[in-house]
Amino acid sequence: MPAPARNVRLPLSALLSQALVAFTIEFDNEAERQIPHSTSNHGSTGGLHTPWLVSLAMYANCMQHIGPDGITVSDLIRRARTITNFRGMHRWGYITFKPGAQSKSRKPDGTWIVTAKPGGRIAQEVWWPLFDVIENRWCERFGSDDVATLRESLQTIVAQLDPELPDCLPILGYGLRSVPFKGKSTAKKRVQKETPRDPVSPPSTLPLSALLSKVVLAFAREFEAESDVSLAICANVLRLVDKDGARLAELPIASGVSKESIAMAVTFLKGQGYAAIESNNRTRILRLTAKGQMAKAAYLKLVAEIEDRWNKQFGKAISTLYSSLARLAGDSTSSSPLFRGLKPYPENWRAKVSQPETLPYFPMVLHRGGYPDGS
């Protein structure tokens, strides 16, 4: 496996992703400190009914849109402009369902009402001000002028993107794709056809994480329209497998994403004929097939092509954005300026696990709780 590259020009998609992941982890660390919660492996801070800990994405794709009187499933999807993990959010203690006045089905459908549980309402009150809190920290840490320049370039680009892009990255689907395979029908598409759209917020009013998310997702959509392998898999796995292969056990450290994310990516690569696993002295090695090598080369070529297209489409905003992000990302290792805000509180779950040595080249937002590194 190649050593972490230094003084190598990172793709724009990687820089955007690392900034978004860093913002999200810092946001999550602060939310964890304030929200009564429970975890699978690291204990509980409250009583028996405290919700299971989740990440920023689950606020943006679900809890942000639930008012005191609740909201129908269809309206929640319409406002979020993406699908949440409804079953998970119910099981984890944030929401509950009940039939609405117009409901005819005994099973949850678009007419059912989603309401926040007491633990979910507490979490809402903690989450919503944290966007400004973390952005203010970034201004103090990196300089107000630099953060303002970053915001302005993102706003310029977002103003020209699809206004229906959600304010967060969607939960990755089959093949860890940001968008479904061609021809696949989704619940989100059905809801979009059936319901009118809500007005979207102007870019100037959006939190920094939403601006980053929209641009990352727009890049991923363009990439995945031309690639059979998702940007998440290409950026976090294929990129790291050289001609000698890569040790499976080392991929989570080298990529900055969880072993569960790597396992999902490897399952896809094996199943689709892009890679195979060999055992060598009890060490499992991931090796690319000829098809996988072609996919890796196509990834490197396509991210460069999209960046070139964006330079022509958005003009100076892209070069300004790239420069701002490059200053934040540094060499993309733990010495990166982005790591200055990632030290967890002593009581946080991230303080009890190995600390990352790099940030992902693309966020791994999974159904497991929406964490940006697939945790």
NORNOR-V896714 format. One line per field, one symbol per residue. phi: phi as a letter, one per 20 degrees, with the letter a starting at -180 (. if undefined). psi: psi as a letter, one per 30 degrees, with the letter a starting at -180 (. if undefined). burial: I if it has 24 or more other ideal C-beta (glycine too) atoms within 12 Angstrom, else O. A space follows every 50 residues. Layout:
phi=???
psi=???
burial=???
This chain:
phi=.ffgfdldfefgfffgffffffgffffffffffdefbccfdcncdcefdf fffcdggfffebfgddegenbfgfffffffmaeeegfffffeneccdbfe fefddedgcfefedcefgfffffgffffffgffffffffffdofffffff fffffffffdegfeffebffffegmleecfggnfecfffffffecfeege ffgfeefgfffffffgfffffffffdcedffffffdcggeeefenbfgfe fgffendfffffgfffgffffenebbdddclmdedecefgffffffffgf ffffffffffgffdmfgfffffffffffflemdfefgfffdefffgefff fdcfefdbdfebfdedffqnffdmf
psi=kklkkkgkjkleeeeeeeeeeeeeeeeeeeeeefkklllefgakfaafgk lkklleefeegdffgjaegakleeeeeeefglklieeeeeefgellllkl fgkfkfkkafflkklkleeeeeeefeeeffeeeeeeeeeeefkeeeeeee eeeeeeeefgljfgklglklkkakghkflllkfkkleeeeeeffklklkl kkeffkleeeeeeeeeeeeeeeeffgkfkleeeeefdeefjafgakkeff eeeffgllfeeeeeeeeeeeeggfllkkkjhgkkkkkkleeeeeeeeeee eeeeeeeeeeeeefbfeeeeeeeeeeeefbggaffkffffgfklleflef fglkkkflllfkkijlfffgkfgg.
burial=IOOIOOOOOIIIIIIIIIIIIIIIIIIIIIIIIIIIIIIOOOOOIOOOOI IIIIIIIIIIIIIIIIOOOIIIIIIIIIIIIIIIIIOIIIOIIIIIIOOO OOOOOOOIIIIIIIIIIOIIIIIIOIIOOIIOIIIOIIOOOIOOOIIOII IOIIIIIIIOIOOIIIIIIIIIIOIIIIIIOOOOOOIIOOIIOOOOOOOO OOIOOIIIIIIIIIIIIIIIIIIIOIIIIIIIIIIIIIIIIOOOIIIIOI IIIIIIIIIOIIIIIIOIIIOIOIIOIOOOOOOOIIIIOOOIOOIIOIII OIIOOIIOOIOOOIOOIIOIIIOIIIIIIIIIIOOIIIIOIIOIOOOIII OOOOOIOIIIIIIIIIIIIIIIIII
